[in-house]
């Protein structure tokens, strides 16, 4: 078997193209940060420089220092007071950092093409790029000023007629807001909707307005309808949004201000300390002499880079820029490689110790420690990457992938020199295990990562680079903070109108219309919920998708007896999987941009690789034994659930890939039987497990028979060798 030697790109700001030993390098990919920004849940922001850049840096660093200070020395006025100050620092700079995207028509210059029109050489100058390069407009500054005033209003110690008067006076008017309170709350609501539009698009603001309309006009619905309610006037709605614990300053914003901002700062520090580069190099070194080295490197890089990036699309682009050239040299088609990269990138959000932002909301909603949420995610993560790695092995044999020798040095030598990058990750788990909060754990890990950066001269966190890390960490939470605050419109409306239980009853009644058998009702409800969450995730970011899913779909699962951890993790997984679900599939779109593959085939390949992530959540919802997949119920239940599910994932990988590793190709009959076996095995009860195991054995037997038949057919087709003096018949 011939092998293709490649080397990793040199150390620099943007990732370059690996060079084949006997070949010239291909064109370098675009800067990973620029490319990733195009496929994030949030839109690309402005490139701020000059005085505006200094102002932005000063505000974001101040917010970062406040968040760090709050961990050890909480503000005496309470957490809501801190949230008000946090949003005061975040919301105004959103309008400076993100352009409106709305450009007035302008006359076309006589000597140059208009923005967005093709030039003489066929190139384009997108208007969006012009907006990103320009500074804030007068409208942006006015909106930033309005945001500053409306955010600060609840704590300003200035009496303004019947309004104002400071924080305590504002709280005392809860349920009895004066007209000025309503006006300022309305302004803040509109500004939050505009901030969401700028950072994530029109869909989430439209959803929020739909909930607002439901709260205001729901009283006009026929009272015989399940979703009808008594009706709320506009003042009551603003009071619920502006001056209650379930509105703008509710749990989602609390999570963003207390957890997510600290983890984004930690990720920025870890990235600037060289950890991201080390993780990719270590992954390459670990598999450098294997036939499946290219695929394994991509998967391992996605898992490790998840500690630095909390975005599936960003992780996809980061690992793709390095590993796609290696995958191409190995012979992977662009679409198959793109599917692998997208699935590995999204796995980063599902993997401990730094899950996606919604995982912190789970901990707050259920009143458990973040360490418990990490424990719930461990076995599903193992099963998810098991499915991807099996698909990699199958593809390598089915597609005739060439061996690639990656010139990356010794893995042991890399570990000895740069293995300290793992220490801060380990510290998070150790500190959490001592009973400390996740906020203290991540701050300690951040300080350790910054100190360890001085072990490498190239990545020392000097004061200037530390400021860059704080600035980047807070910038990374701007969009999610706006989303979390706007989500208060959804949660407060749901709470005030009782929409959650009503929608849950409708979902369950839809399943009961098909069957009255409790097990069937639960299974159908889970399927309907999975479809609903997948569709919801296509329209709104992951965090908002989880919040909406939890208040609407969560009660339906809980009412059917599903344990709260299983219901919450079910909603979490399907909210995250929106990044690989067609037709949006941001991670798959990002992967196709890196590989140049066709978009739709790349999405289908991503679905094939990510299949376990769609099925495992259903497994731990539809049966009590499935709680073992979340590490709940004792060692025996965990072991049985893990082993049986691993067998199910294996046969599903064989069915999807058409190859049994170590044996040979699987035909259509074996693949059908294997698919049925995998689905049945995920129903973790004795009878289905027995049936699934028998079907899995039949799948293996069928592949063995097919291999034997192919071997005999191949032997009979070999021409008989003639001996001297013998004549051919």
C-alpha positions in Angstrom: 0.0 0.0 0.0 1.5 3.3 -1.0 1.5 6.2 1.5 1.4 9.9 1.0 3.7 12.0 3.3 2.3 15.3 4.4 3.4 17.9 7.0 1.3 20.2 9.2 1.3 23.8 8.3 3.7 26.2 9.9 2.8 28.1 13.1 1.2 31.4 12.2 -1.9 33.4 12.6 -3.9 31.7 9.8 -3.7 28.0 9.1 -1.9 27.1 5.9 -2.0 24.2 3.5 0.0 21.0 4.3 2.7 20.3 1.7 3.2 16.9 0.1 6.8 15.9 0.1 6.9 15.6 -3.7 4.3 18.2 -4.5 3.9 22.0 -4.3 1.4 23.4 -1.8 -2.0 24.1 -2.9 -3.7 27.4 -2.4 -4.0 28.4 1.3 -7.4 28.5 2.7 -8.9 31.7 4.0 -8.3 32.9 7.5 -10.2 30.6 9.8 -11.7 33.3 12.0 -13.1 35.1 8.9 -14.5 32.0 7.4 -16.0 30.7 10.7 -17.8 34.0 11.2 -19.8 33.4 8.1 -21.4 30.3 9.5 -21.9 31.1 13.2 -25.3 31.4 14.8 -24.4 35.0 15.0 -23.6 37.3 12.1 -20.1 38.7 11.5 -19.4 41.9 13.5 -17.5 45.0 12.6 -13.7 45.3 12.6 -13.4 48.1 15.1 -10.2 50.2 15.2 -9.0 53.6 16.3 -10.9 55.5 19.1 -14.0 53.3 18.7 -11.8 50.2 19.0 -10.2 51.6 22.2 -13.6 52.4 23.6 -14.8 48.9 22.7 -11.8 47.4 24.3 -12.2 49.4 27.5 -15.9 48.5 27.9 -15.4 44.8 27.2 -12.4 44.5 29.5 -14.4 46.3 32.2 -17.2 43.8 31.8 -14.8 40.9 31.9 -13.2 42.2 35.1 -16.7 42.7 36.7 -17.6 39.1 35.8 -14.4 37.8 37.3 -14.9 40.0 40.4 -18.5 38.9 40.9 -17.4 35.3 41.3 -15.5 35.9 44.5 -17.0 39.2 45.7 -20.7 39.3 44.7 -22.3 42.7 44.6 -24.2 43.3 47.8 -27.4 44.4 46.0 -27.9 40.8 44.7 -27.7 38.9 41.4 -30.4 40.9 39.6 -28.5 44.1 40.2 -25.4 42.5 38.7 -27.4 41.4 35.7 -28.6 45.0 35.1 -25.0 46.3 35.2 -23.8 43.4 33.0 -26.5 44.1 30.4 -25.7 47.8 30.6 -22.1 47.0 29.6 -23.1 44.5 26.9 -26.1 45.9 25.0 -24.7 49.3 23.9 -21.5 47.8 22.4 -23.7 45.4 20.4 -24.8 48.3 18.3 -21.2 49.5 17.9 -19.9 46.0 17.1 -22.6 44.8 14.7 -23.8 46.7 11.7 -27.5 47.1 11.0 -27.3 45.3 7.7 -29.6 47.9 6.2 -28.0 50.2 3.7 -29.7 53.2 2.1 -29.6 53.3 -1.7 -26.8 55.3 -3.1 -25.8 56.5 -6.5 -23.4 54.3 -8.5 -20.1 56.0 -9.0 -19.2 56.5 -12.6 -15.7 55.0 -12.3 -16.3 52.0 -10.0 -18.9 49.3 -9.6 -21.4 49.6 -6.7 -21.0 47.5 -3.6 -22.3 44.0 -4.3 -22.0 44.4 -8.1 -19.5 42.5 -10.2 -16.4 44.4 -11.1 -14.4 44.3 -14.3 -12.7 41.2 -13.2 -15.9 39.4 -12.2 -15.2 39.9 -8.5 -17.8 41.3 -6.1 -17.5 43.8 -3.3 -20.3 42.8 -0.9 -22.1 45.5 0.9 -21.9 43.6 4.1 -18.1 43.6 3.9 -18.2 47.4 3.5 -20.4 47.7 6.6 -18.1 45.5 8.6 -15.0 47.6 7.6 -16.8 50.9 8.4 -17.3 52.4 11.8 -20.6 52.9 13.7 -23.1 55.3 12.1 -25.0 58.1 13.9 -28.0 55.7 14.2 -25.8 53.1 15.9 -24.5 55.7 18.4 -28.1 56.8 19.2 -29.2 53.2 19.7 -26.2 52.6 22.0 -27.1 55.7 24.0 -30.7 54.6 24.3 -29.6 51.1 25.4 -27.3 52.7 28.0 -30.2 54.7 29.5 -32.9 52.0 29.4 -30.5 49.5 31.0 -29.3 51.8 33.7 -32.8 53.2 34.5 -33.7 50.6 37.1 -30.7 51.5 39.2 -30.4 55.3 38.6 -30.8 57.0 42.0 -32.6 59.9 40.4 -36.4 60.5 40.9 -38.1 61.3 37.6 -41.7 62.2 38.5 -43.3 59.0 39.7 -40.5 56.9 38.2 -36.8 56.4 38.9 -35.7 56.6 42.4 -33.1 53.8 42.4 -33.0 50.0 42.5 -35.1 49.5 45.6 -37.8 51.9 44.5 -37.9 50.1 41.1 -38.4 46.7 42.7 -41.1 48.1 45.0 -43.1 49.0 41.9 -43.2 45.4 40.7 -46.8 44.9 39.3 -47.5 48.6 39.7 -45.3 50.1 37.0 -45.7 53.8 36.3 -45.9 55.1 32.7 -42.2 56.0 32.7 -41.3 52.4 33.7 -43.4 51.0 30.9 -41.9 53.4 28.4 -38.3 52.5 29.4 -39.2 48.8 29.4 -40.7 49.1 26.0 -37.5 50.8 24.7 -35.4 48.1 26.2 -37.5 45.4 24.6 -37.3 47.0 21.2 -33.5 47.4 21.5 -33.1 43.8 22.5 -35.1 42.7 19.5 -33.0 44.9 17.2 -29.8 43.5 18.9 -31.0 40.0 18.1 -31.8 40.9 14.6 -28.3 42.3 14.1 -26.6 39.4 15.6 -28.7 36.4 14.6 -31.2 37.5 11.9 -34.9 38.1 11.7 -36.2 34.8 13.0 -35.7 35.1 16.7 -37.2 38.6 16.9 -40.2 37.4 14.9 -40.6 34.5 17.4 -40.4 36.9 20.3 -43.0 39.2 18.7 -45.2 36.2 18.2 -45.1 35.4 21.9 -45.7 39.0 22.7 -48.8 39.0 20.4 -50.0 35.8 22.0 -49.7 37.4 25.5 -51.6 40.5 24.4 -54.3 39.0 22.1 -54.6 35.5 23.6 -57.6 36.7 25.7 -59.5 37.2 22.4 -59.2 33.5 21.5 -62.2 31.3 22.0 -62.0 30.2 25.6 -62.7 26.6 24.6 -59.3 26.5 22.9 -56.6 24.8 24.9 -54.2 27.7 24.4 -56.6 30.5 25.3 -56.0 32.6 28.4 -57.6 35.5 30.3 -55.5 38.1 28.5 -52.8 40.5 29.6 -52.6 44.2 29.0 -49.4 45.8 27.6 -48.3 47.2 31.0 -48.6 43.7 32.6 -46.4 42.2 29.9 -43.7 44.9 30.2 -43.8 44.4 34.0 -43.2 40.7 33.5 -40.3 41.4 31.1 -38.7 44.3 32.9 -39.3 43.9 36.6 -39.7 40.1 37.2 -37.3 37.2 37.6 -38.5 35.5 34.5 -38.1 38.3 32.0 -35.0 40.1 30.6 -33.1 39.4 33.8 -34.2 35.8 34.1 -32.2 32.5 34.1 -30.9 32.7 30.5 -29.2 36.1 31.0 -28.0 35.0 34.5 -26.3 32.0 32.8 -24.8 34.2 30.2 -23.5 36.7 32.7 -22.3 34.2 35.3 -21.1 31.2 33.3 -20.9 31.6 29.6 -18.8 34.8 29.7 -16.3 33.1 32.0 -16.0 30.1 29.8 -15.5 32.3 26.7 -12.8 34.1 28.5 -11.2 30.8 29.4 -11.5 29.6 25.8 -9.8 32.8 24.6 -7.0 32.5 27.1 -6.5 28.8 26.2 -6.5 29.5 22.5 -3.9 32.3 22.8 -1.7 30.1 25.0 -1.3 27.8 22.0 -3.6 25.0 23.2 -5.6 24.9 19.9 -2.5 24.3 17.8 -1.2 21.7 20.3 -4.5 19.7 20.2 -4.4 19.5 16.4 -0.7 18.5 16.3 -1.3 15.9 19.0 -4.2 14.4 17.1 -2.1 14.2 14.0 0.9 12.7 15.8 -1.2 10.0 17.5 -2.4 8.5 14.2 0.3 9.5 11.8 1.1 5.9 10.6 -2.4 4.5 10.4 -4.4 3.9 7.2 -7.2 5.9 8.8 -4.8 8.6 10.1 -6.5 11.4 8.2 -10.0 10.6 9.5 -8.9 9.9 13.0 -7.0 13.1 13.1 -10.1 15.1 12.1 -12.3 13.4 14.7 -9.8 13.7 17.5 -9.1 17.4 16.7 -12.8 18.2 16.8 -13.1 16.6 20.2 -10.0 18.3 21.7 -10.7 21.7 20.1 -14.2 21.7 21.7 -12.4 22.8 24.9 -11.4 26.0 23.1 -14.4 26.7 20.8 -18.0 26.5 21.9 -19.4 26.6 18.4 -19.8 23.7 16.0 -19.3 25.8 12.9 -16.2 27.4 14.3 -14.7 24.1 15.3 -15.5 22.6 11.9 -13.7 25.4 10.1 -10.7 25.3 12.5 -10.1 21.5 12.1 -11.1 21.6 8.4 -8.4 24.2 7.5 -5.7 21.8 8.8 -7.1 18.4 8.1 -9.0 18.8 4.8 -5.7 18.9 2.8 -4.7 15.7 4.6 -8.1 14.0 3.9 -7.8 15.0 0.3 -4.4 13.5 -0.1 -5.7 10.3 1.5 -8.4 10.1 -1.2 -11.6 11.2 0.7 -14.2 12.8 -1.6 -15.0 16.4 -0.6 -18.6 15.6 0.5 -17.6 12.7 2.7 -14.7 14.6 4.3 -17.1 17.6 4.9 -19.6 15.4 6.6 -16.9 14.0 8.9 -15.6 17.5 9.7 -19.1 18.8 10.5 -20.0 15.9 12.7 -16.7 16.2 14.6 -17.1 19.9 15.0 -20.6 19.7 16.4 -19.5 16.9 18.7 -17.4 19.6 20.4 -20.6 21.2 21.8 -21.8 17.9 23.2 -18.5 16.9 24.8 -17.3 17.5 28.4 -15.8 19.4 30.1 -17.1 22.5 28.3 -20.5 21.8 26.8 -22.6 24.3 24.9 -24.2 27.3 26.6 -27.5 25.5 27.1 -25.8 23.0 29.4 -25.4 25.8 32.0 -29.1 26.7 31.7 -29.9 23.0 32.4 -27.9 23.2 35.7 -29.8 26.4 36.7 -33.3 25.1 35.7 -32.8 21.8 37.5 -30.9 23.2 40.4 -28.0 20.8 40.1 -24.3 21.3 39.8 -22.6 21.6 36.4 -20.5 18.5 37.3 -23.7 16.5 37.3 -24.6 17.8 33.8 -21.1 16.8 32.7 -21.7 13.3 34.1 -25.0 13.0 32.2 -23.1 13.9 28.9 -20.2 11.4 29.3 -21.7 8.2 28.0 -23.6 9.8 25.1 -20.4 11.5 24.1 -18.5 8.2 24.1 -21.3 6.6 21.9 -21.3 9.6 19.6 -17.6 9.5 18.9 -17.8 5.7 18.7 -20.2 6.1 15.8 -18.0 8.6 14.0 -14.9 6.5 14.4 -16.6 3.4 13.1 -17.8 5.4 10.1 -14.2 6.6 9.6 -12.9 3.0 9.7 -15.7 1.8 7.3 -15.1 4.7 4.8 -11.3 4.0 4.8 -11.9 0.4 3.7 -14.9 1.0 1.4 -13.5 3.9 -0.4 -10.0 2.6 -0.8 -8.4 5.5 1.2 -4.7 5.7 1.0 -2.4 5.7 4.0 -1.1 9.1 4.9 2.1 9.5 6.9 1.8 12.8 8.7 5.1 14.5 9.5 4.2 15.8 12.9 6.8 14.3 15.2 6.3 12.0 18.1 3.1 12.2 20.1 5.0 11.4 23.3 7.5 14.2 22.7 4.6 16.6 22.1 2.9 15.5 25.3 6.2 15.9 27.3 6.7 19.4 25.9 3.2 20.8 25.7 1.0 18.4 27.7 0.6 21.1 30.3 -2.3 22.4 28.2 -4.5 19.6 29.6 -3.9 20.7 33.2 -6.4 23.5 33.2 -9.1 21.2 31.8 -8.3 18.7 34.5 -8.4 21.4 37.1 -12.0 22.3 36.1 -13.1 18.7 36.9 -11.1 18.4 40.1 -12.4 21.7 41.5 -16.0 20.8 40.6 -15.5 17.5 42.4 -14.6 19.3 45.6 -18.0 21.0 45.5 -16.9 24.4 44.3 -19.1 26.2 41.8 -18.5 26.1 38.0 -17.7 29.8 38.0 -14.8 29.4 40.6 -13.6 26.3 38.7 -13.3 28.1 35.4 -11.7 31.2 36.9 -9.0 29.0 38.6 -8.5 27.2 35.3 -8.2 30.5 33.4 -5.5 31.8 35.8 -3.7 28.5 35.5 -3.8 28.5 31.7 -2.5 32.1 31.7 0.4 31.2 34.0 1.3 28.1 32.0 1.4 30.1 28.8 4.8 31.4 29.9 6.2 27.9 29.4 6.2 28.7 25.6 7.9 31.8 24.5 5.6 32.1 21.4 2.4 32.2 23.4 3.2 34.1 26.6 0.2 36.0 27.8 1.8 39.4 28.1 -0.5 42.3 29.4 -1.4 43.2 25.9 -2.3 39.7 24.9 -4.2 39.3 28.2 -6.3 42.3 27.3 -6.9 40.7 23.9 -8.1 37.6 25.6 -10.5 39.5 27.9 -11.7 41.5 24.9 -12.2 38.5 22.8 -13.9 36.5 25.5 -16.5 39.3 26.1 -17.0 39.9 22.4 -17.8 36.2 22.1 -20.7 36.5 24.5 -22.3 39.7 23.0 -24.7 37.8 20.7 -25.6 35.1 23.2 -26.3 37.7 25.9 -28.7 39.6 23.6 -30.4 36.3 22.8 -30.7 35.3 26.4 -32.1 38.6 27.5 -34.6 38.5 24.6 -35.5 35.0 25.5 -37.1 36.6 28.6 -40.0 37.6 26.4 -40.7 34.0 25.7 -40.2 32.6 29.2 -42.2 35.4 30.9 -45.1 35.2 28.4 -45.1 31.4 28.9 -45.2 31.8 32.6 -47.8 34.4 32.8 -50.2 32.7 30.3 -49.6 29.1 31.3 -48.7 28.2 27.7 -46.2 25.5 28.7 -48.7 23.1 30.2 -51.3 23.8 27.5 -48.8 23.1 24.7 -47.6 20.0 26.5 -51.1 18.7 26.8 -51.7 19.2 23.0 -48.5 17.3 22.2 -49.5 14.4 24.4 -53.0 14.3 23.1 -51.7 14.1 19.6 -49.7 11.0 20.5 -52.7 9.5 22.4 -54.9 10.0 19.3 -52.7 7.2 17.7 -52.6 4.8 20.6 -53.6 4.5 24.2 -50.7 2.2 25.1 -48.5 4.3 27.5 -45.2 3.0 26.0 -46.4 3.9 22.5 -47.6 7.3 23.6 -44.3 8.1 25.2 -42.4 6.9 22.1 -44.6 9.0 19.7 -44.4 12.0 22.0 -40.6 11.7 21.9 -40.6 11.5 18.1 -42.9 14.5 17.8 -40.8 16.4 20.2 -37.6 15.5 18.3 -39.2 16.7 15.1 -40.4 19.9 16.7 -37.1 20.7 18.3 -35.2 20.0 15.0 -37.5 22.4 13.2 -37.2 25.0 15.9 -33.4 24.7 15.8 -33.4 25.5 12.1 -34.8 29.0 12.9 -33.2 30.2 16.1 -29.8 29.8 17.8 -29.1 26.9 20.0 -29.5 28.7 23.3 -32.9 30.1 22.4 -33.9 26.8 20.9 -33.3 25.1 24.2 -35.1 27.7 26.2 -38.2 27.6 24.0 -38.0 23.8 23.8 -37.8 23.4 27.6 -40.8 25.6 28.4 -43.0 24.1 25.7 -41.8 20.5 25.2 -40.2 19.8 28.5 -43.5 19.7 30.4 -44.9 17.1 27.9 -42.1 14.7 28.7 -42.2 15.3 32.4 -46.0 14.7 32.5 -45.4 11.3 30.9 -43.0 10.3 33.7 -39.7 11.1 32.0 -37.0 12.0 34.6 -36.0 15.6 34.6 -32.4 15.0 33.6 -33.5 12.8 30.7 -36.0 15.4 29.5 -33.5 18.3 29.8 -30.7 16.5 28.0 -33.2 15.4 25.3 -34.1 19.0 24.6 -30.4 20.0 24.8 -29.2 17.4 22.2 -31.8 18.2 19.7 -31.2 22.0 20.1 -27.5 21.4 19.4 -28.2 19.1 16.4 -29.8 22.0 14.5 -26.2 22.8 13.4 -26.1 19.6 11.4 -29.8 19.3 10.4 -30.9 20.1 6.9 -31.7 22.5 5.3 -29.7 25.0 7.3 -27.0 22.8 8.9 -24.5 25.6 9.7 -21.7 23.2 10.5 -22.2 21.3 7.2 -22.4 24.5 5.2 -19.1 25.6 6.9 -17.5 22.2 6.0 -18.6 22.5 2.4 -17.1 25.9 2.2 -13.8 24.5 3.4 -13.7 21.4 1.2 -15.5 22.9 -1.8 -17.9 19.9 -1.8 -21.5 20.0 -2.9 -23.8 21.3 -0.1 -26.6 18.8 -0.1 -24.5 15.6 -0.3 -22.3 17.1 2.5 -25.4 17.5 4.7 -26.4 13.9 4.1 -22.9 12.7 4.9 -23.0 14.7 8.1 -26.3 13.1 9.0 -24.7 9.7 8.5 -21.8 10.5 10.8 -24.0 12.2 13.4 -26.6 9.5 13.5 -26.0 8.3 17.1 -26.6 11.8 18.4 -30.1 11.7 16.9 -31.0 8.3 18.3 -29.3 8.1 21.7 -31.4 10.9 23.2 -34.6 9.0 22.3 -33.1 5.9 24.0 -32.8 7.6 27.4 -36.3 9.1 27.2 -38.5 6.2 26.1 -37.4 3.6 28.8 -36.2 3.9 32.4 -33.2 1.7 31.6 -32.1 4.5 29.3 -31.2 6.6 32.3 -28.1 4.5 32.5 -26.9 6.3 29.4 -26.9 9.4 31.6 -24.9 7.7 34.3 -28.0 7.4 36.5 -29.2 4.2 38.3 -26.1 2.4 39.5 -23.2 0.6 37.9 -25.2 -2.3 36.5 -27.7 -0.2 34.7 -25.0 2.1 33.3 -23.0 -0.9 32.1 -25.9 -2.6 30.5 -27.2 0.5 28.8 -23.7 1.5 27.6 -22.8 -1.9 26.2 -26.2 -2.5 24.5 -26.2 1.0 23.0 -22.7 0.6 21.8 -23.8 -2.6 20.0 -26.7 -0.6 18.5 -24.4 2.2 17.3 -22.1 -0.4 15.8 -24.7 -2.1 13.7 -26.2 1.2 12.7 -22.7 2.3 11.4 -22.5 -0.9 9.5 -25.9 -0.4 8.0 -25.2 3.2 7.0 -21.7 2.5 5.7 -22.3 -0.8 4.0 -19.1 -2.5 5.5 -18.3 -4.6 8.5 -14.8 -3.7 9.7 -12.5 -6.7 9.7 -14.9 -8.8 7.5 -16.0 -7.1 4.3 -18.9 -5.4 2.5 -22.5 -5.7 3.6 -25.2 -6.1 1.0 -28.6 -4.5 1.0 -30.3 -7.3 3.0 -27.6 -7.2 5.7 -27.8 -3.4 5.9 -31.6 -3.5 6.3 -31.4 -6.1 9.0 -28.6 -4.2 10.7 -30.6 -1.0 10.7 -33.6 -2.7 12.3 -31.3 -4.3 14.8 -29.7 -1.0 15.8 -33.1 0.7 16.2 -34.5 -2.2 18.3 -31.4 -2.3 20.5 -32.0 1.3 21.5 -35.2 0.2 23.2 -33.3 -0.9 26.3 -35.7 -3.5 27.6 -35.0 -7.3 27.8 -37.2 -8.5 24.9 -36.1 -5.8 22.4 -32.5 -6.2 23.4 -32.7 -10.0 22.8 -34.4 -9.5 19.4 -31.9 -6.8 18.4 -28.9 -9.0 19.4 -30.3 -11.9 17.3 -30.7 -9.5 14.3 -27.2 -8.1 14.8 -25.9 -11.7 14.8 -27.8 -12.4 11.5 -26.2 -9.2 10.0 -22.7 -10.5 10.8 -23.5 -14.0 9.6 -24.9 -12.5 6.3 -21.7 -10.5 5.8 -19.6 -13.6 6.5 -21.6 -15.7 4.0 -21.3 -12.9 1.4 -17.5 -12.7 1.9 -17.2 -16.5 1.5 -19.3 -16.5 -1.7 -17.2 -13.6 -3.1 -14.0 -15.5 -2.2 -15.1 -18.6 -4.0 -16.3 -16.6 -7.0 -13.0 -14.8 -7.1 -11.0 -18.1 -6.9 -13.0 -19.7 -9.7 -12.4 -16.7 -12.0 -8.6 -17.0 -11.8 -7.3 -18.7 -15.0 -5.8 -22.2 -14.5 -2.1 -22.3 -14.8 -0.9 -24.6 -17.6 2.0 -27.0 -17.0 4.4 -27.8 -19.8 3.0 -30.2 -22.3 -0.6 -29.7 -21.3 -3.0 -28.3 -23.8 -5.9 -26.0 -23.1 -9.3 -27.6 -23.6 
